[in-house]
Structure formats: structure tokens, C-alpha cells
């Protein structure tokens, strides 16, 4: 399996769990941190994935809504 694909698969698993939390009315702060860390590691290793970036941005946007409501880490 290609390393970039492995990063994308792991990111998808984390993103799906984050979506479950958010749909349930809970923040997914830890998922946000993990997704951004995965993206950072990919960049350090010379990989770039629009899919992983999309997951990061989507979870951050939803968590920002939670933060705006006063829900903090």
C-alpha cells in the first residue's frame, strides 16, 4: 500500500468518528488535533493530500462553531 493512501485511510477513519461526535452534539477537538498532525507529518515526508486537508478544514470548521457557543477544550 502506498504511504499516502495509508495516511488517507487513517484520516478517513478519524474523520468519520469526528462526524459521529459532531452529529451527536459533541465537539471533536481531539480529532481535529490528530488530523492536523497527520497533515503535518505528510508534509514533512513530502506528501500532500487534498482529501486530508479537506477533512482537517471540515472538522475545524465544525469545532469552531462549538467554540463560538462557548464549548472549550
Secondary structure, DSSP 8 states (H G I E B T S, - for coil): --HHHHHHHHHHHHHHHHHHHHHTT---HHHHHHHHHHHHHHHHTT---HHHHHHHHHHHHHHHHHHHTT---
